[in-house]
Amino acid sequence: MNALTDITRIADAIPLHDAVALTEGGREARILLNGMVYSLRITRQGKLILTK
């Protein structure tokens, strides 16, 4: 095994979520973590902003 194989295995083990699916085609989604609500927003430039 080499380092690239190890990195690929780690990446495959991490869940991948589509931001557009999370926002259901919109620009914003709310995410609940440990009783706190966070806002995930997709900007006009296609970047993500996560705020409390």
C-alpha positions in Angstrom: 0.0 0.0 0.0 1.1 3.5 -0.6 0.1 6.9 0.8 -2.3 7.6 -2.1 -4.2 4.3 -1.4 -4.5 5.2 2.3 -5.9 8.7 1.4 -8.4 7.2 -1.0 -9.6 4.8 1.7 -10.0 7.6 4.2 -11.9 9.7 1.7 -14.2 6.9 0.8 -15.0 6.3 4.5 -16.2 10.0 5.0 -19.8 10.6 4.1 -20.4 12.9 1.1 -23.5 15.1 0.9 -24.6 17.3 -2.0 -25.2 20.8 -0.7 -27.9 21.4 -3.3 -29.7 18.3 -2.1 -29.4 19.5 1.5 -31.0 22.9 0.5 -33.6 21.0 -1.6 -32.6 23.1 -4.6 -32.7 26.4 -2.7 -30.0 28.5 -1.2 -30.2 27.7 2.5 -30.6 24.8 4.9 -30.8 24.5 8.7 -28.6 21.9 10.4 -29.2 20.7 13.9 -26.2 19.6 16.0 -26.4 18.9 19.8 -29.5 21.1 20.2 -28.0 24.0 18.3 -29.3 25.2 14.9 -26.9 26.2 12.2 -27.6 27.8 8.9 -25.8 26.5 5.7 -26.1 29.0 2.8 -24.9 28.8 -0.8 -23.7 32.1 -2.0 -24.1 33.5 -5.5 -20.5 32.6 -6.2 -21.3 29.0 -5.3 -19.4 29.0 -2.0 -20.7 27.7 1.4 -21.2 29.7 4.5 -22.1 27.9 7.8 -23.3 30.2 10.7 -25.0 29.8 14.1 
